[in-house]
Amino acid sequence: MISSFLKVSAFVQKYRTPVLLISCGGVFTANIFYHVFPNGTYRKLYQAWSKGEPASLSEKLEDTFQAVLKDCTVGSTKNYTAFASFGFHPIGAGVPWLPAGAHVGIPANFNSSADDLAGITNRTILINGKEVEWESEIGNSLKESLVFSPEAKKFAIAREVVRLESAGPVLHAAVAPACLAGIFVNSVVLKQIFGLYTGSMLARGLVNVVVLGLGAAFYFLAADEISQWLDYRSDRRAASLSPEYAKGGVEFYDKILLRNKTLRMLMGPKGEEMYAPSGNLFPANVFSLKHAPYTVRREGIATLLKEQKM
């Protein structure tokens, strides 16, 4: 076993530049893969179904989507495709300038309005194995959190469009290979500085372990920072389109916070683990915060709206 390890170590040391390039390229490819082929990966995962068939996007939502693309002044509207997705708010994947383009999923509740709740009350939602009673007090609260104004719908869709248009997926996918390259380079530099290439294998191994641990920690921090920066940037760019979009953004996050507070009550102990009393998401673990807090994102848009009115 030790002999095999030494052979691998010698091979990596001899061909470290090609190994580094191939490793970074492989990691980047793995992270960007479903954005390169969103139709066969992401879209199949989030596609809404109705009576055993893929649900089609309503004409009303298709018109709204095209209006948002026009407001966002994207390079080419042909590079964007909307589809009916499950869930409660829009999602998106893809890279607009690649052949497969970008795909944005719009949920059924975006068909609803205060006067027409189709897309909400005609759906069966199970929480903890129990069907939500729409006419109950907590059911009405959940129903209210799922009905958006036209401005809020446009903001939510625009947020996904501007994130994809500004190559958000590519930037996020580049974090892992950048950290991997940093680990490799720092490991080599430290060994050269301390002359460990002529020293014991144990010393080189300890350096590798330390650098790998620091690199992993930096990766989690960098990935979170990039995710949050993209969240804030997408929000601000979407809200900057017009005061109506900014107003819609404030409403959108108000509704998300209300929905999460309602789900916290409906889901019991599990809901208390997932959602904070404020409506923000609790991090999945202590090492990863992932997305920016909804309360902070709402306040950022509210501040921008005040600036637009001044």
C-alpha positions as CSV (number, residue, x, y, z in Angstrom):
1,M,0.0,0.0,0.0
2,I,2.8,2.4,0.9
3,S,4.6,1.5,-2.3
4,S,1.4,2.3,-4.3
5,F,1.1,5.6,-2.5
6,L,4.7,6.5,-3.3
7,K,4.2,5.7,-6.9
8,V,1.1,7.9,-7.1
9,S,2.9,10.7,-5.3
10,A,5.9,10.5,-7.7
11,F,3.5,10.5,-10.7
12,V,1.7,13.6,-9.4
13,Q,5.0,15.4,-8.6
14,K,6.3,14.6,-12.1
15,Y,3.1,15.6,-14.0
16,R,1.7,18.1,-11.5
17,T,0.7,20.8,-14.1
18,P,-1.3,18.4,-16.3
19,V,-2.8,16.8,-13.2
20,L,-3.8,20.2,-11.9
21,L,-5.4,21.3,-15.2
22,I,-7.3,18.0,-15.6
23,S,-8.5,18.1,-12.0
24,C,-9.7,21.7,-12.2
25,G,-11.3,21.1,-15.5
26,G,-13.1,18.0,-14.2
27,V,-14.4,19.8,-11.1
28,F,-15.6,22.8,-13.2
29,T,-17.3,20.5,-15.7
30,A,-19.1,18.6,-13.0
31,N,-20.4,21.8,-11.4
32,I,-21.5,23.4,-14.7
33,F,-22.9,20.3,-16.4
34,Y,-26.6,20.7,-15.6
35,H,-26.4,24.4,-16.7
36,V,-24.9,23.3,-20.0
37,F,-27.7,20.8,-20.6
38,P,-30.6,22.3,-18.6
39,N,-33.3,20.7,-20.7
40,G,-32.2,17.2,-19.9
41,T,-31.2,17.7,-16.3
42,Y,-32.6,20.7,-14.4
43,R,-35.8,21.0,-16.3
44,K,-36.7,17.3,-15.9
45,L,-36.0,17.6,-12.2
46,Y,-38.3,20.6,-11.6
47,Q,-40.9,20.1,-14.3
48,A,-44.5,20.2,-13.0
49,W,-46.8,17.4,-14.0
50,S,-50.6,17.2,-14.5
51,K,-52.5,14.0,-15.1
52,G,-49.3,12.1,-16.0
53,E,-48.2,14.7,-18.5
54,P,-45.7,17.6,-18.3
55,A,-47.8,20.7,-17.3
56,S,-47.8,23.5,-19.9
57,L,-47.2,27.1,-19.1
58,S,-50.3,29.2,-19.3
59,E,-50.5,31.9,-22.0
60,K,-50.8,34.6,-19.3
61,L,-47.5,33.5,-17.7
62,E,-45.8,33.2,-21.1
63,D,-46.8,36.8,-21.8
64,T,-45.5,37.9,-18.4
65,F,-42.2,36.1,-19.1
66,Q,-41.7,37.8,-22.5
67,A,-42.5,41.2,-20.9
68,V,-39.8,40.6,-18.2
69,L,-37.3,39.6,-20.9
70,K,-38.0,42.8,-22.7
71,D,-37.6,44.9,-19.5
72,C,-34.4,43.2,-18.7
73,T,-33.0,43.9,-22.2
74,V,-31.5,40.5,-22.6
75,G,-29.2,39.8,-25.5
76,S,-31.7,37.6,-27.3
77,T,-35.1,36.4,-26.0
78,K,-34.7,33.3,-28.1
79,N,-32.0,32.1,-25.6
80,Y,-34.6,32.0,-22.8
81,T,-37.3,29.4,-22.4
82,A,-40.0,29.3,-19.6
83,F,-41.6,26.1,-18.4
84,A,-44.2,25.2,-15.7
85,S,-42.4,24.1,-12.5
86,F,-43.4,22.8,-9.1
87,G,-42.7,24.8,-6.0
88,F,-43.8,28.3,-5.0
89,H,-41.4,30.7,-6.7
90,P,-39.4,30.9,-10.0
91,I,-36.1,28.9,-10.5
92,G,-33.6,29.0,-13.3
93,A,-30.6,27.2,-14.8
94,G,-28.5,27.4,-17.9
95,V,-26.1,29.7,-19.7
96,P,-27.9,32.0,-22.2
97,W,-25.1,32.1,-24.8
98,L,-24.7,28.3,-25.0
99,P,-26.8,26.3,-27.5
100,A,-29.3,25.0,-24.9
101,G,-29.9,28.5,-23.6
102,A,-31.4,29.3,-20.2
103,H,-34.6,27.8,-18.7
104,V,-36.7,29.5,-16.1
105,G,-39.4,27.6,-14.2
106,I,-42.5,29.4,-13.2
107,P,-44.8,27.8,-10.6
108,A,-48.6,27.3,-10.8
109,N,-49.4,29.7,-8.0
110,F,-48.2,32.5,-10.3
111,N,-51.4,32.0,-12.3
112,S,-53.3,33.1,-9.2
113,S,-54.6,36.5,-8.2
114,A,-56.7,37.7,-5.3
115,D,-59.8,37.2,-7.3
116,D,-58.8,33.8,-8.8
117,L,-57.0,31.3,-6.6
118,A,-56.6,28.7,-9.4
119,G,-53.2,27.2,-9.0
120,I,-53.4,27.2,-5.2
121,T,-56.7,26.0,-3.8
122,N,-57.0,23.4,-6.6
123,R,-53.8,21.8,-5.4
124,T,-53.4,19.3,-2.6
125,I,-50.5,20.1,-0.3
126,L,-49.5,17.6,2.3
127,I,-47.5,18.7,5.4
128,N,-46.5,16.1,7.9
129,G,-48.8,13.7,6.1
130,K,-51.8,15.9,6.5
131,E,-53.7,17.8,3.8
132,V,-53.7,21.6,4.3
133,E,-57.2,22.9,4.9
134,W,-57.4,26.1,2.8
135,E,-60.4,27.5,4.7
136,S,-58.7,27.2,8.1
137,E,-57.0,30.2,9.7
138,I,-53.5,28.8,9.0
139,G,-54.6,27.7,5.6
140,N,-55.7,31.2,4.8
141,S,-52.4,32.5,5.9
142,L,-50.5,30.1,3.6
143,K,-52.9,31.0,0.8
144,E,-52.2,34.7,1.3
145,S,-48.5,34.1,1.2
146,L,-48.8,32.3,-2.2
147,V,-50.7,35.1,-4.0
148,F,-48.5,37.7,-5.7
149,S,-49.3,40.9,-7.5
150,P,-48.2,41.3,-11.1
151,E,-45.3,43.5,-10.0
152,A,-44.1,40.8,-7.5
153,K,-44.4,38.1,-10.1
154,K,-42.3,40.2,-12.6
155,F,-39.6,40.9,-10.0
156,A,-39.3,37.2,-9.1
157,I,-38.9,36.2,-12.7
158,A,-36.6,39.1,-13.5
159,R,-34.4,38.1,-10.5
160,E,-33.7,34.7,-12.2
161,V,-33.3,36.2,-15.6
162,V,-30.6,38.7,-14.6
163,R,-28.8,36.1,-12.6
164,L,-28.5,33.8,-15.6
165,E,-27.8,36.7,-18.0
166,S,-24.8,37.8,-15.8
167,A,-23.3,34.3,-15.9
168,G,-24.1,33.6,-12.3
169,P,-23.9,29.8,-12.8
170,V,-20.5,30.0,-14.4
171,L,-19.1,32.2,-11.6
172,H,-20.5,29.8,-8.9
173,A,-19.1,26.8,-10.7
174,A,-15.6,28.4,-10.9
175,V,-15.3,28.5,-7.1
176,A,-14.4,24.9,-6.6
177,P,-11.6,24.6,-9.3
178,A,-10.2,28.0,-8.1
179,C,-9.9,26.6,-4.5
180,L,-8.5,23.3,-5.8
181,A,-5.8,25.2,-7.7
182,G,-5.1,27.3,-4.6
183,I,-4.6,24.1,-2.5
184,F,-2.3,22.6,-5.1
185,V,-0.2,25.8,-5.5
186,N,0.1,26.5,-1.8
187,S,1.1,22.9,-1.1
188,V,3.9,23.1,-3.6
189,V,5.1,26.5,-2.5
190,L,5.2,25.6,1.2
191,K,7.2,22.4,0.5
192,Q,9.7,24.4,-1.6
193,I,10.1,27.1,1.0
194,F,10.8,24.6,3.8
195,G,12.8,22.2,1.6
196,L,10.4,19.3,2.3
197,Y,10.9,17.7,-1.1
198,T,14.2,16.3,0.2
199,G,12.8,15.7,3.7
200,S,10.6,12.9,5.1
201,M,7.4,11.8,3.5
202,L,5.6,12.3,6.9
203,A,6.4,16.0,6.8
204,R,5.1,16.4,3.3
205,G,2.0,14.5,4.3
206,L,1.4,16.8,7.2
207,V,1.7,19.9,5.0
208,N,-0.8,18.3,2.5
209,V,-3.3,17.7,5.3
210,V,-3.0,21.2,6.7
211,V,-3.3,22.9,3.3
212,L,-6.2,20.6,2.3
213,G,-8.1,21.4,5.5
214,L,-7.5,25.2,5.1
215,G,-8.5,24.9,1.5
216,A,-11.7,23.1,2.3
217,A,-12.7,25.7,4.9
218,F,-11.9,28.5,2.4
219,Y,-14.1,26.8,-0.2
220,F,-17.1,26.7,2.1
221,L,-16.6,30.4,2.9
222,A,-16.0,31.4,-0.7
223,A,-19.0,29.4,-2.0
224,D,-21.3,31.1,0.5
225,E,-19.9,34.5,-0.2
226,I,-20.4,34.1,-4.0
227,S,-23.9,32.8,-3.5
228,Q,-24.9,35.7,-1.3
229,W,-23.2,38.2,-3.5
230,L,-25.1,36.8,-6.5
231,D,-28.4,37.0,-4.5
232,Y,-27.9,40.6,-3.6
233,R,-26.7,41.5,-7.0
234,S,-29.7,39.8,-8.8
235,D,-32.1,41.5,-6.4
236,R,-30.7,44.9,-6.9
237,R,-30.5,44.6,-10.7
238,A,-34.1,43.4,-10.9
239,A,-35.4,46.0,-8.5
240,S,-33.5,48.8,-10.4
241,L,-35.5,48.1,-13.6
242,S,-38.2,50.4,-12.3
243,P,-40.0,51.5,-9.1
244,E,-42.7,49.0,-9.9
245,Y,-40.2,46.1,-9.9
246,A,-38.7,47.4,-6.6
247,K,-42.2,47.6,-5.1
248,G,-42.8,44.1,-6.3
249,G,-39.5,42.9,-4.8
250,V,-40.5,44.2,-1.3
251,E,-43.9,42.4,-1.6
252,F,-42.2,39.2,-2.9
253,Y,-39.9,38.9,0.2
254,D,-42.8,39.9,2.5
255,K,-44.8,36.9,1.1
256,I,-41.8,34.5,1.4
257,L,-41.3,35.5,5.0
258,L,-45.0,35.1,5.7
259,R,-45.0,31.7,4.0
260,N,-42.0,30.5,6.0
261,K,-43.5,31.6,9.3
262,T,-46.7,29.8,8.4
263,L,-44.8,26.6,7.4
264,R,-42.9,26.9,10.7
265,M,-46.3,26.5,12.5
266,L,-47.7,23.9,10.2
267,M,-44.6,21.6,10.3
268,G,-44.2,21.6,14.1
269,P,-40.7,20.7,15.4
270,K,-39.3,20.1,11.9
271,G,-40.5,23.6,10.9
272,E,-38.7,25.1,13.9
273,E,-35.5,23.4,12.7
274,M,-35.9,24.8,9.2
275,Y,-37.3,28.3,9.7
276,A,-36.4,31.0,12.1
277,P,-39.3,33.0,13.8
278,S,-38.4,35.9,11.4
279,G,-39.1,33.7,8.4
280,N,-35.5,33.3,7.4
281,L,-34.0,29.8,6.6
282,F,-31.7,28.3,9.2
283,P,-28.4,27.2,7.7
284,A,-28.2,23.5,6.8
285,N,-25.1,23.3,9.0
286,V,-22.7,25.5,10.9
287,F,-20.2,25.6,8.0
288,S,-22.6,26.8,5.3
289,L,-25.0,29.7,5.2
290,K,-25.7,29.4,1.4
291,H,-28.2,32.1,0.6
292,A,-28.6,35.6,2.0
293,P,-31.2,36.1,4.7
294,Y,-34.6,37.1,3.2
295,T,-35.1,39.9,5.8
296,V,-31.8,41.5,4.7
297,R,-32.7,41.1,1.0
298,R,-36.1,42.7,1.6
299,E,-34.5,45.7,3.5
300,G,-32.0,46.2,0.7
301,I,-34.8,46.5,-1.9
302,A,-36.9,48.7,0.4
303,T,-33.9,51.1,0.7
304,L,-33.5,51.1,-3.1
305,L,-37.2,51.9,-3.5
306,K,-36.9,54.9,-1.2
307,E,-33.9,56.1,-3.2
308,Q,-35.9,55.8,-6.4
309,K,-38.7,57.9,-5.0
310,M,-36.4,60.7,-3.8
